[in-house]
Amino acid sequence: MKAKFTLTTSTNKPELLGLTETPLLILGKLQAIGLGSHIQSLDHSLGGAISEQVQGLNFRGERGESFLLDLDQEGAPENVLVVGLGSLDKFDQNAIKQVVELAVDAAISKGLTKITFPMPPNRQTKDINLRGQANIIRQAVEKKLLEYKSRKGELEIEILSAPQAKAQLARGLACKRRNKDGTCCDDE
């Protein structure tokens, strides 16, 4: 199985970022922090389906904690994978890799061909810029798909962002090597 990476900029309401048109939407939740405004807006449009699961499962956003919602609603993503990112002070590239691995496994197990990773405006991260995040996602997807190399087909990885982030994300996807601080070694 091969990966295809696409960058999409939102033209919908800013608070929804176009989160409703995908087979598998990935949403990260930090520990001890409520649902972000983009998730709250989506949750509201889904009649509270996400917040009900968060409360029902006592989902706190601990690293690696996750649940998958299979939605059958018009104007909603087919599936939503909510993944705990852990605490903000411990959020790092390994947390991003873990989210990607869970997402790829979920997509392949459900026979889906597209995953959407939203990059909300003013995303809170500990020392990883947008370029670094895009690069980590690309590398983690490519590594995870090696486990599925005998499968045919293509898995589209869509990174959905505000228009002003697209150039940085594109540079991150194109980057071949990163420095420890997350900057691209190719940026000479």
C-alpha positions in Angstrom: 0.0 0.0 0.0 1.2 3.5 -0.9 0.6 6.9 0.6 -0.6 9.9 -1.2 -0.4 13.2 0.7 -2.7 16.1 0.0 -3.0 19.6 1.5 -6.4 21.1 1.6 -7.3 24.5 2.8 -10.6 25.2 4.5 -13.2 27.2 2.7 -15.9 26.4 5.2 -16.7 28.2 8.4 -13.4 28.7 10.2 -14.6 26.9 13.3 -15.4 23.7 11.4 -12.3 23.9 9.1 -14.2 21.6 6.6 -14.1 18.7 9.1 -17.2 17.1 7.8 -16.2 15.6 4.4 -13.9 12.6 5.0 -14.1 8.8 5.6 -11.9 9.1 8.7 -11.3 12.3 10.7 -8.6 12.4 13.4 -9.1 14.6 16.4 -6.5 15.0 19.1 -7.4 15.9 22.7 -4.8 17.1 25.2 -5.1 15.8 28.8 -6.7 18.2 31.3 -7.9 20.5 28.6 -11.4 20.6 27.2 -12.3 20.0 23.6 -10.8 22.7 21.4 -13.1 25.1 19.6 -12.8 23.2 16.3 -13.9 20.0 18.0 -16.7 21.8 19.9 -18.1 23.2 16.7 -18.0 19.9 15.0 -19.5 18.2 18.1 -22.3 20.7 18.2 -23.1 20.0 14.5 -23.2 16.3 15.3 -25.6 16.7 18.2 -23.0 16.2 20.9 -21.9 12.8 19.7 -18.2 13.4 20.6 -18.8 15.0 24.0 -21.2 12.2 24.9 -18.5 9.6 24.2 -15.9 11.6 26.0 -18.1 11.7 29.1 -19.4 8.2 28.8 -16.0 6.7 28.5 -14.4 9.1 31.0 -12.0 10.0 28.2 -9.4 12.3 29.7 -7.0 12.6 26.8 -4.2 10.5 28.2 -1.6 9.6 25.7 -2.6 6.6 23.6 -6.2 6.6 24.8 -8.6 6.6 21.9 -12.1 5.8 20.7 -13.6 5.5 17.2 -17.1 6.9 16.4 -18.8 5.4 13.4 -21.2 8.1 12.3 -24.1 7.6 10.0 -25.2 11.2 9.6 -25.5 13.4 6.5 -22.9 16.2 6.5 -20.7 14.4 9.0 -17.4 12.4 8.6 -18.0 8.7 8.2 -15.8 8.0 11.2 -14.1 10.1 13.9 -11.1 8.8 15.7 -10.4 10.8 18.9 -7.0 10.2 20.3 -5.5 11.4 23.6 -2.3 13.4 23.2 -1.3 13.4 26.9 -0.3 16.6 28.7 0.8 19.7 26.8 4.2 19.7 28.5 4.9 16.1 27.3 3.4 16.5 23.8 6.2 15.6 21.4 6.9 13.9 18.1 6.3 10.5 19.6 2.7 11.5 20.4 2.2 12.5 16.8 3.7 9.2 15.6 1.3 7.3 17.9 -1.7 9.2 16.6 -0.6 8.4 13.0 -0.1 4.7 13.7 -3.6 4.5 15.3 -5.1 6.3 12.4 -3.5 4.2 9.7 -4.5 1.0 11.5 -8.1 2.2 11.9 -8.4 3.2 8.3 -7.0 -0.1 6.9 -9.0 -2.2 9.3 -12.2 -0.4 8.1 -11.2 -0.6 4.4 -11.0 3.2 4.2 -8.8 5.0 1.6 -8.6 8.5 3.2 -7.6 10.0 6.5 -7.9 13.6 7.4 -5.6 15.3 9.9 -6.8 18.8 10.7 -4.2 21.4 11.7 -6.4 23.9 13.6 -5.3 27.6 13.7 -3.1 28.5 16.6 -2.5 24.8 17.3 -0.8 24.3 20.7 2.4 22.3 20.5 5.4 22.1 22.6 8.4 22.7 20.3 7.2 21.4 17.0 6.3 23.9 14.2 3.9 23.2 11.4 6.7 22.0 9.0 8.0 19.6 11.7 4.5 18.3 12.3 3.8 17.6 8.6 7.2 15.9 8.3 6.6 13.7 11.3 3.2 12.7 9.9 4.7 11.9 6.5 7.5 9.8 8.0 5.2 8.0 10.4 2.7 7.1 7.7 5.3 5.8 5.4 6.9 3.7 8.2 3.5 2.3 9.3 2.5 1.4 5.7 5.5 -0.8 5.5 3.5 -3.2 7.7 0.9 -3.3 4.9 3.2 -3.5 1.9 1.6 -6.6 0.6 -1.8 -4.8 0.2 -2.5 -3.0 -3.0 -4.0 0.4 -3.2 -3.4 3.9 -2.0 -4.1 5.6 1.3 -4.7 9.3 1.0 -3.5 11.4 3.9 -5.1 14.8 3.8 -3.8 17.6 6.0 -6.5 20.2 6.4 -5.5 23.7 7.4 -6.1 27.3 7.2 -4.8 28.9 4.0 -1.9 30.7 5.7 -0.5 27.3 7.0 -0.4 25.6 3.6 3.1 26.7 2.5 4.7 25.6 5.8 3.0 22.2 5.7 4.0 21.7 2.1 7.7 22.4 3.1 7.3 19.9 5.9 5.9 17.2 3.6 8.8 17.8 1.1 11.5 17.8 3.8 13.9 14.9 3.7 15.6 15.4 7.1 14.8 17.4 10.2 17.0 18.9 12.9 16.3 18.2 16.5 14.5 21.5 16.8 12.0 20.4 14.1 13.4 22.6 11.4 14.1 21.1 8.0 17.7 20.4 7.1 16.9 21.1 3.5 16.2 24.8 4.2 19.6 26.1 3.3 
